[in-house]
Amino acid sequence: MYDAHAAIERGLSEGILDGSVSFYFGDSEHPEVLEKMGPVQSNKKTNAFNKTDAEACEWAFLGAMKALQARAKQAGANAVINIKSNYRNKEVSDNNRFECGAGTLMAGTAIKGTLAKIR
């Protein structure tokens, strides 16, 4: 399991994520939901060659989060709530961490959540 919040902070500081969509993991508290807009998921893999498992997994995770951000914006949502890891269709809910599989050549992660408009 890897630190989701540290990865998101890196994504924001490096411009991978733009901050227009808020992300809430597991059952963490979030502002009032005005409208749930349906489920969303993303699966991303990345080349793990010459990277540590943590580096490769963070890169795959940021790719998945960028895809969720794009889908949220397209739907008019400003948040993704109840985000869970879904690597190899094994759902894991954690308020701070995500699951990822890393090998010598590839790393991958899968996440899902609910698009929402929040206050």
N, C-alpha and C positions, 0 to 999 in steps of 0.2 A: 504494500500500500504506500502511496506517495502523497505528499502534502499538496492538496488542491489549492489552498489559499496562496501559498508561496508561488505556485505556478501561475495563478491568475495575476498576482502582483507583477510578476516578470512580464507576462503578456501585455499588461497595461503599460508598463514602463517602456517596453520595446515597440509599442504600437501595433502589436498583433491583435489585441482587443482594444476597442475604442471607448469603453466605459458607458455606452448608451444603453446597455442591457445589464441588469443586476442578476447575479447567480446565487442561488440558495441551495445548499446541499442537505440531503437527508431531511430530517424534521426540524432543521434550524428555523428560528423565528424570522419572520419577514413582515413587511408592512401589510396592511389589509389588502386582500385580493379583491379587486373590483370585477374582474372577469377572468375565468379560466378559458383558455383558447385551444386546449387539446394537447395531446402528447407529442413529444419530439424526441428523436434519438440521433446519435451520430457515432459512427465507427471509423476510427482512423488508425492507420499504420504508418510507420516511418522506418527509414534505413537506420539500423542500430550500429552499423560498422564504425569502429573507432570512437564510439560514445560509451559512456557508462550507462548502466541500466536506467539510472535516475534521469540522466540527460535525455536519453531516447524516449523514455516514457513521458517526460514533461513535454517534449516536442509533439508527440502524438496527442497528448491531452489538450495542448493548446490548439492544435488543428481541429479537434473535436469541438472545443469551446467556441472557436471562431465560426464553425458551421452552425452551432446552436444560436450564436449571436445573429448571424445572417438570417436564419429562419425566423427568429423572434422579430427582427426588424421588418421582415417581409410581411409578417402576420399582423403587425401593429402592436406587438407586445413589448413591454419594457422590462420583463423579468422572465427567468426560467426558475421555477421552484421545484422542490422535491427531487433534486438531481441525485441519481443513483448510478453506480457503476453497473454495467451489464456485460462484462467481459465473458465471452463464451456462453452467453445467455444465463449467467449466474448473477442474479441481482444481489447487490450489496449496497446497503444504505449506511453512509457515514457522514457526519457533519463536517469533517475536515479533510478526508482523504479519498483517493480514487484508486481503483485497481488497474493494473496494467501487466501484460505479459511481455517479457523481453528475452530475446535469444541473441545469438551471435550476429545474425544478419538483420533481423526485424524486431520491432516492438510495436505493440498495438494496444488500444484501449477502446472501450465502448461505453457510452454514457447515455442516459435517458432522463427526461424530466417532463415538466408540464409548462407550456407557454402560458403567461399570465400578464394581465395589466394590474399593476399594484399602485397603491396610493403613494 
